[in-house]
Amino acid sequence: MKNIQSVLFCCDQNAIRSPMAEGIFKKLYGRRIFVQSAGVKHDTEIDAFAVTVCSEINVILGRHQSRSFAEM
């Protein structure tokens, strides 16, 4: 991952896939690379099942706030 400074994961609502990818990436790379996630729209909170699944691998998503591209 040389020369990569930031990563943005995207999905429809920023409620399942992109927050999981963001959380896993942060676990693997820490603060060495800036990472965020966003959705085309966001009209829902993060999915509780995604939070539970990620907690099984020690990825904490409970504080994640869904955001859209417009909010970024």
Residue frames as a rotation matrix with the C-alpha (Angstrom) as fourth column:
MET 1
0.565 0.825 0.000 0.00
0.825 -0.565 0.000 0.00
0.000 0.000 -1.000 0.00
LYS 2
-0.463 -0.801 -0.380 2.82
0.737 -0.586 0.336 2.38
-0.492 -0.125 0.862 -0.75
ASN 3
-0.988 -0.110 0.107 1.85
0.149 -0.857 0.493 5.94
0.037 0.503 0.863 -1.67
ILE 4
-0.133 0.988 0.082 -1.85
0.541 0.003 0.841 5.48
0.830 0.156 -0.535 -0.89
GLN 5
-0.929 -0.234 0.286 -2.94
-0.052 -0.684 -0.728 8.32
0.366 -0.691 0.623 1.38
SER 6
-0.533 0.808 0.251 -6.70
-0.641 -0.191 -0.743 7.83
-0.553 -0.557 0.620 1.56
VAL 7
-0.942 0.334 -0.031 -9.47
0.253 0.769 0.587 5.38
0.220 0.545 -0.809 0.67
LEU 8
-0.510 0.857 0.072 -13.21
-0.801 -0.443 -0.404 5.93
-0.314 -0.263 0.912 0.24
PHE 9
-0.925 0.328 0.194 -15.61
0.358 0.922 0.147 2.96
-0.130 0.206 -0.970 0.33
CYS 10
-0.660 0.712 -0.241 -19.01
-0.738 -0.674 0.032 3.58
-0.140 0.199 0.970 -1.28
CYS 11
-0.837 0.528 0.141 -22.37
0.546 0.822 0.165 1.83
-0.029 0.215 -0.976 -1.42
ASP 12
-0.212 0.849 0.485 -26.05
0.597 -0.280 0.752 2.74
0.773 0.449 -0.448 -1.71
GLN 13
0.658 0.675 0.335 -26.93
0.108 -0.525 0.844 3.85
0.745 -0.519 -0.418 1.82
ASN 14
-0.341 -0.866 0.364 -23.72
-0.395 -0.220 -0.892 3.62
0.853 -0.448 -0.267 3.86
ALA 15
0.349 0.593 0.726 -25.44
-0.924 0.086 0.374 1.18
0.159 -0.801 0.578 6.18
ILE 16
0.915 -0.005 0.403 -23.87
-0.110 0.959 0.262 -2.25
-0.388 -0.284 0.877 5.58
ARG 17
0.738 -0.615 0.278 -21.11
0.659 0.566 -0.496 -2.86
0.147 0.549 0.823 3.02
SER 18
0.294 -0.684 0.668 -19.15
0.154 -0.656 -0.739 0.37
0.943 0.320 -0.088 3.04
PRO 19
0.533 -0.145 0.834 -19.10
-0.793 -0.428 0.433 0.78
0.295 -0.892 -0.343 6.86
MET 20
0.912 -0.224 0.344 -17.95
0.048 0.890 0.454 -2.84
-0.408 -0.397 0.822 7.20
ALA 21
0.576 -0.727 0.374 -15.19
0.680 0.172 -0.713 -2.24
0.454 0.665 0.593 4.64
GLU 22
0.359 -0.406 0.840 -14.16
-0.342 -0.895 -0.287 0.97
0.868 -0.184 -0.461 6.43
GLY 23
0.731 -0.004 0.683 -14.04
-0.679 0.104 0.727 -0.76
-0.073 -0.995 0.073 9.80
ILE 24
0.856 -0.428 0.289 -12.03
0.415 0.903 0.107 -3.74
-0.307 0.028 0.951 8.55
PHE 25
0.473 -0.697 0.539 -9.62
0.471 -0.317 -0.823 -1.47
0.745 0.643 0.178 6.67
LYS 26
0.442 -0.270 0.855 -9.07
-0.644 -0.759 0.094 0.64
0.624 -0.592 -0.510 9.80
LYS 27
0.870 -0.123 0.478 -8.39
-0.308 0.622 0.720 -2.52
-0.386 -0.773 0.503 11.79
LEU 28
0.719 -0.594 0.361 -5.80
0.690 0.669 -0.275 -3.68
-0.078 0.447 0.891 9.25
TYR 29
0.052 -0.728 0.683 -4.08
0.739 -0.432 -0.517 -0.34
0.672 0.532 0.516 8.56
GLY 30
-0.074 -0.066 -0.995 -4.85
0.921 -0.387 -0.043 1.81
-0.383 -0.920 0.089 11.59
ARG 31
0.679 0.313 -0.664 -4.16
0.203 -0.949 -0.240 5.50
-0.705 0.028 -0.709 11.06
ARG 32
-0.410 -0.904 0.124 -1.47
0.348 -0.030 0.937 5.01
-0.843 0.427 0.327 8.42
ILE 33
-0.889 0.236 0.393 -4.07
0.349 -0.208 0.914 5.60
0.298 0.949 0.102 5.69
PHE 34
-0.713 0.696 -0.087 -7.11
-0.499 -0.590 -0.635 7.90
-0.493 -0.409 0.768 6.00
VAL 35
-0.886 0.463 -0.028 -10.30
0.328 0.669 0.667 5.94
0.327 0.582 -0.744 5.32
GLN 36
-0.600 0.799 -0.042 -13.98
-0.559 -0.456 -0.693 6.90
-0.573 -0.392 0.720 5.18
SER 37
-0.767 0.464 0.444 -17.18
0.631 0.673 0.386 5.47
-0.120 0.576 -0.809 3.76
ALA 38
-0.640 0.609 -0.468 -20.20
-0.501 -0.793 -0.346 7.11
-0.582 0.013 0.813 2.19
GLY 39
-0.381 0.602 0.702 -23.39
0.664 0.706 -0.246 6.27
-0.643 0.373 -0.669 0.37
VAL 40
-0.694 0.248 0.676 -25.27
0.533 -0.454 0.714 7.64
0.483 0.856 0.183 -2.60
LYS 41
0.087 0.721 0.688 -27.97
-0.403 -0.606 0.686 8.48
0.911 -0.337 0.238 -0.08
HIS 42
-0.861 -0.261 -0.437 -28.41
0.246 0.538 -0.806 7.87
0.445 -0.801 -0.399 3.59
ASP 43
-0.155 0.879 0.452 -31.83
-0.702 -0.420 0.575 7.46
0.695 -0.228 0.682 5.05
THR 44
0.824 0.363 -0.435 -31.08
-0.001 0.769 0.640 4.72
0.566 -0.527 0.634 7.53
GLU 45
0.495 -0.666 0.558 -28.77
-0.825 -0.159 0.542 3.97
-0.272 -0.729 -0.629 10.42
ILE 46
-0.507 -0.750 -0.426 -26.06
-0.815 0.578 -0.048 1.35
0.282 0.323 -0.903 10.24
ASP 47
0.337 0.664 -0.667 -27.48
-0.469 0.733 0.493 -2.16
0.816 0.147 0.559 10.12
ALA 48
0.454 -0.101 0.885 -27.47
-0.876 0.133 0.464 -3.92
-0.165 -0.986 -0.028 13.50
PHE 49
0.952 -0.109 0.285 -26.53
0.142 0.985 -0.097 -7.24
-0.270 0.132 0.954 11.88
ALA 50
0.556 -0.794 0.244 -23.44
0.200 -0.158 -0.967 -5.63
0.807 0.587 0.071 10.31
VAL 51
0.226 -0.435 0.871 -22.45
-0.845 -0.533 -0.047 -4.30
0.485 -0.725 -0.488 13.74
THR 52
0.690 0.119 0.714 -22.85
-0.563 0.708 0.427 -7.77
-0.454 -0.696 0.555 15.27
VAL 53
0.929 -0.347 0.131 -20.94
0.355 0.727 -0.588 -9.57
0.109 0.592 0.798 12.51
CYS 54
0.357 -0.838 0.413 -18.04
-0.087 -0.470 -0.879 -7.12
0.930 0.278 -0.240 12.68
SER 55
0.415 -0.190 0.890 -17.88
-0.898 -0.247 0.365 -7.36
0.150 -0.950 -0.273 16.46
GLU 56
0.961 -0.030 0.274 -17.08
-0.026 0.979 0.201 -11.06
-0.275 -0.200 0.940 16.03
ILE 57
0.428 -0.868 0.251 -13.77
0.815 0.250 -0.522 -10.04
0.391 0.428 0.815 14.43
ASN 58
0.048 -0.368 -0.929 -13.19
0.838 -0.491 0.238 -7.15
-0.543 -0.790 0.285 16.86
VAL 59
-0.815 -0.128 0.564 -14.23
0.445 -0.763 0.469 -4.44
0.371 0.634 0.679 14.42
ILE 60
-0.423 0.636 -0.645 -16.38
0.672 -0.257 -0.694 -1.93
-0.608 -0.727 -0.319 16.29
LEU 61
-0.717 0.236 0.656 -19.02
0.511 -0.461 0.725 -0.18
0.474 0.855 0.210 14.17
GLY 62
-0.028 0.821 -0.570 -21.38
0.999 0.011 -0.033 0.97
-0.021 -0.571 -0.821 16.89
ARG 63
-0.043 -0.045 -0.998 -20.26
0.373 -0.927 0.026 4.62
-0.927 -0.371 0.057 16.65
HIS 64
-0.812 -0.295 0.504 -20.43
0.555 -0.120 0.823 4.78
-0.182 0.948 0.261 12.85
GLN 65
-0.067 0.769 -0.636 -22.59
-0.050 -0.640 -0.767 7.61
-0.997 -0.020 0.081 11.50
SER 66
0.057 0.162 0.985 -24.03
0.917 0.383 -0.116 7.01
-0.396 0.909 -0.127 8.04
ARG 67
-0.069 -0.113 -0.991 -23.22
-0.119 -0.986 0.121 9.79
-0.990 0.126 0.055 5.58
SER 68
0.771 0.358 0.526 -23.94
0.495 0.183 -0.849 10.63
-0.401 0.915 -0.036 1.98
PHE 69
-0.122 -0.807 0.578 -21.62
0.981 -0.187 -0.055 12.07
0.152 0.560 0.815 -0.64
ALA 70
0.341 0.334 0.879 -23.33
0.318 -0.921 0.226 15.42
0.885 0.202 -0.420 -0.21
GLU 71
0.998 0.066 0.003 -22.39
0.015 -0.277 0.961 15.45
0.064 -0.959 -0.277 3.48
MET 72
0.354 -0.935 -0.015 -18.76
0.844 0.313 0.436 14.75
-0.403 -0.167 0.900 2.75
